Amino acid sequence: MQDISYAGKRVVITGAYSGIGAALVTVLRELGADDITALDIREPAGVDRFIETDMGNPVSIDAAAAAIGDGVDVLFNNAGVAATRPAEQVMRVNILGLKRLTERLLPGMRSGGAIVNTASTAGNQWPQNLEVIRQLLAIQGWDEGIAWVHDHMPVIADGYFFSKQAVQVYTMMLSRPAIRQGVRVNSVCPSPVDTPLLPDFRATMTDKVIDWAIAEGAGRVATPRDQAKALAFLGSDLASYVNGVNLLVDGGFTAAMTTGQVDMAALA
C-alpha cells in the first residue's frame, strides 16, 4: 500500500540497537525504507548510517544533528532508559535529550513528515503534573534544564514515570507548532514489552506490578514488533491526519483501568 511505504524517505531512529528500535528497523525495511540513520551508543544491525550518540549528552546530540542536516522525513525518538539508572540520567535521555534532538532537526524537516516519540503508559498520569511539566518544557538551555531537575526531585522521584509524562505532554504541545510546517507529532505508549529493558522494569516496579499489567491487558506481554508496527503506522502517510495523539498500545489495559474492569485486588 503506497500510503504506508517508506521508500525514498529519510528516516532517523534513536535507540535502534535492540528491543523496539531494532524491531522498527526490520518493519521499516519491510515497508521499503532505503535510508535509515540510527543514533545510539552501539551500532545497530540493518541501518544505512550509524552515528554514535549519547542521548544524555547535549554535545553528542548537537553533533549528531549537524551530521544529519536538513531533509529528514521521519524522526523516531525511541531511545530510553529505565529507573535502574540515576534519576538525572533518566531525565537526560528520556525527555531532555529527546527534546533537544527534535528541536535541532524539526526546522529542517520536510513538509509531510512526522515525529514519533516512544512514550509509555507509565506517563498516563500527566494531568496531575501538567503545570510543572510545562515549566520544564519551557526551559531552553540544557544546564538550566538539569538545574530544574535537581530542584524538583520530590516530584521527579526515580525519573521514569515523570519523564514519560513529560514525553506525552511534549508530544501534544509540539504538535500544534510543528503542523504549521507540515510535520505531525505523535507518540506510542506501550505497556510492558518483552525487550532487554524488561528485567530493569521488573527490578524497579516489581514482578507483581508488571505481571498484573500484562494479565489485565491482552493477557500476554507485548512484543517489540507489536510496538514497532504502531510506530511505523504513525510515521507513515497512512496517518496523515493524525496529530498530537498519544497512542495507547497496551492490549486494552488503560481502557480496562479507566472503566473499572481491572482486578485491583491482585495488587494487594
C-alpha positions in Angstrom: 0.0 0.0 0.0 1.5 3.3 -1.1 0.4 5.3 1.9 2.5 3.1 4.2 5.6 2.9 2.1 8.8 4.3 3.4 10.6 4.1 0.0 12.6 7.3 -0.7 12.1 8.7 2.8 14.9 9.8 5.1 14.3 8.2 8.5 16.2 8.8 11.8 15.8 6.4 14.7 17.3 6.8 18.2 17.8 3.7 20.2 17.8 1.2 17.4 20.3 -1.3 18.7 17.8 -3.6 20.5 14.2 -4.0 21.6 11.6 -1.8 19.9 14.1 0.1 17.9 15.7 -3.0 16.4 12.2 -4.3 15.5 11.3 -1.0 14.0 14.3 -1.1 11.6 13.1 -4.6 10.4 9.5 -3.3 10.0 10.6 -0.2 8.1 12.7 -2.3 5.8 9.7 -4.5 5.0 7.9 -1.2 4.2 10.5 -0.2 1.7 12.8 2.1 3.8 16.1 2.6 2.0 17.6 5.4 4.1 17.7 4.7 7.8 20.1 6.7 10.1 20.5 5.3 13.6 21.6 7.2 16.7 22.7 5.0 19.6 25.7 4.2 21.8 26.1 0.9 20.0 25.9 0.2 16.3 22.6 -1.5 15.3 22.2 -4.0 12.5 20.5 -3.3 9.2 20.8 0.5 9.1 22.3 2.6 6.3 24.1 5.0 8.6 25.2 4.9 12.2 26.1 8.0 14.3 27.4 7.1 17.7 25.3 9.3 20.0 24.8 9.7 23.7 21.2 10.9 24.1 22.0 12.2 27.5 24.8 14.5 26.3 24.0 17.8 24.6 27.3 18.0 22.8 26.8 14.5 21.3 23.2 15.3 20.3 24.2 18.5 18.6 27.0 16.8 16.7 24.6 14.1 15.5 22.0 16.7 14.4 24.7 18.6 12.5 25.8 15.4 10.8 22.2 14.6 9.8 21.4 18.1 8.5 18.1 19.0 6.8 15.7 16.9 4.8 14.6 14.3 7.4 11.1 12.9 6.6 10.5 10.9 9.8 12.2 11.1 13.2 11.5 8.2 15.6 12.6 9.3 19.2 12.8 5.8 20.6 15.9 5.8 22.9 15.1 5.5 26.6 16.4 4.1 29.9 14.8 2.7 33.0 14.9 3.8 36.6 17.7 1.4 37.3 19.8 4.4 36.2 20.1 7.6 38.3 17.1 9.9 38.0 19.1 12.7 36.4 20.3 10.3 33.6 16.7 9.0 33.1 15.6 12.6 32.6 18.5 13.4 30.4 17.8 10.6 28.0 14.1 10.2 28.1 13.0 13.8 27.8 15.8 16.4 27.7 17.8 14.7 25.0 14.6 13.8 23.1 13.5 17.4 23.1 16.9 18.7 22.1 17.3 16.4 19.1 13.8 17.2 18.0 14.3 20.9 18.2 17.6 20.7 16.3 16.0 18.6 13.4 12.5 19.9 13.2 13.2 23.3 11.4 14.8 21.4 8.5 12.3 18.5 8.2 10.3 18.1 5.1 6.7 19.1 4.9 4.5 16.0 5.1 7.0 14.4 7.6 6.4 13.1 11.1 7.9 12.8 14.5 7.0 9.8 16.6 8.0 9.5 20.2 8.2 6.3 22.2 6.4 7.3 25.5 4.8 4.8 27.9 1.6 4.0 29.8 3.8 4.9 32.7 3.2 8.5 31.7 -0.6 8.3 31.7 -0.9 10.3 35.0 0.5 13.5 33.3 -2.6 15.6 34.2 -1.7 15.7 37.8 1.7 17.2 37.0 0.8 19.3 33.9 1.8 22.7 35.2 5.2 21.5 36.5 5.8 19.6 33.2 5.0 22.8 31.3 7.6 24.6 33.3 10.3 22.1 32.4 9.4 22.1 28.7 9.6 25.9 28.6 13.3 25.8 29.5 15.6 26.2 26.5 19.1 25.8 28.0 20.5 22.4 28.8 22.2 23.4 32.0 19.1 25.2 33.1 17.1 22.1 32.5 19.4 20.0 34.6 19.3 22.6 37.4 15.5 22.4 37.2 15.6 18.6 37.5 17.7 18.9 40.7 15.3 21.5 42.1 12.3 19.2 41.5 13.5 15.8 42.7 10.5 15.3 45.0 8.1 15.3 42.1 10.5 13.6 39.6 11.2 10.8 42.0 13.1 8.0 40.2 12.6 9.8 36.9 10.9 7.2 34.8 7.2 7.9 35.3 7.8 11.7 35.3 9.9 11.6 32.1 7.3 9.6 30.3 4.6 12.0 31.5 6.7 14.8 30.0 7.0 12.9 26.7 3.3 12.7 26.4 2.8 16.4 27.2 5.6 17.4 24.9 4.0 15.4 22.1 0.8 17.3 22.5 2.4 20.7 22.9 4.7 20.4 19.9 2.0 19.1 17.6 0.5 22.5 17.0 3.6 24.5 16.0 5.0 21.5 14.1 1.9 21.0 11.9 2.3 24.7 10.8 5.3 23.5 8.8 3.6 20.3 7.8 5.1 17.9 10.3 2.9 15.7 12.5 3.9 14.8 16.1 2.5 11.7 17.9 3.6 9.1 20.4 3.2 5.4 21.1 2.6 4.5 24.7 3.5 0.8 25.3 2.6 -1.3 28.3 5.3 -3.9 29.3 7.3 -5.1 26.3 9.5 -8.2 26.0 12.8 -6.3 25.5 16.2 -6.3 27.2 14.8 -3.5 29.4 12.0 -5.6 30.9 14.2 -7.0 33.7 15.0 -3.4 34.7 11.3 -2.5 34.9 10.7 -5.7 37.0 13.5 -4.6 39.3 12.1 -1.0 39.7 8.3 -1.7 39.5 8.3 -5.3 40.9 7.3 -8.5 39.2 3.8 -8.3 40.8 3.0 -5.0 39.1 4.5 -5.9 35.7 2.7 -9.3 35.7 -0.5 -7.7 36.8 -0.4 -5.1 34.0 0.3 -7.9 31.4 -2.6 -10.1 32.8 -5.1 -7.2 32.9 -4.2 -6.1 29.4 -4.2 -8.6 26.5 -3.0 -11.4 28.7 0.4 -11.6 27.1 3.4 -9.4 27.1 3.8 -7.1 24.1 6.5 -8.0 21.6 8.8 -5.3 20.2 7.2 -5.9 16.8 3.8 -5.1 18.2 5.1 -1.6 19.2 7.2 -1.2 16.0 4.1 -1.6 13.8 2.3 1.1 15.7 5.3 3.4 15.4 5.6 2.7 11.7 1.9 3.5 11.2 2.2 6.9 12.9 5.2 7.8 10.9 3.6 6.8 7.6 1.2 8.7 5.3 -1.5 6.3 6.4 -1.7 8.5 9.5 -1.6 11.8 7.5 -4.3 13.5 9.6 -3.3 12.0 13.0 -1.5 14.7 15.1 -1.0 15.3 18.8 -2.0 11.8 19.7 -0.5 9.6 22.5 -1.5 6.2 21.1 -2.0 3.6 23.8 -0.6 0.3 22.6 -1.2 -1.7 25.8 -3.6 -4.5 24.9 -6.5 -2.6 26.4 -5.0 -2.2 29.8 -5.7 1.6 30.1 -9.2 1.1 28.8 -9.9 -1.5 31.4 -8.4 0.6 34.1 -10.4 3.7 33.2 -13.7 1.8 33.1 -13.1 0.0 36.4 -12.7 -3.5 34.9 -9.2 -4.4 36.3 -8.7 -6.7 39.3 -7.1 -4.3 41.8 -7.2 -6.9 44.5 -4.4 -8.8 42.6 -2.0 -6.0 43.8 -2.9 -6.3 47.4 
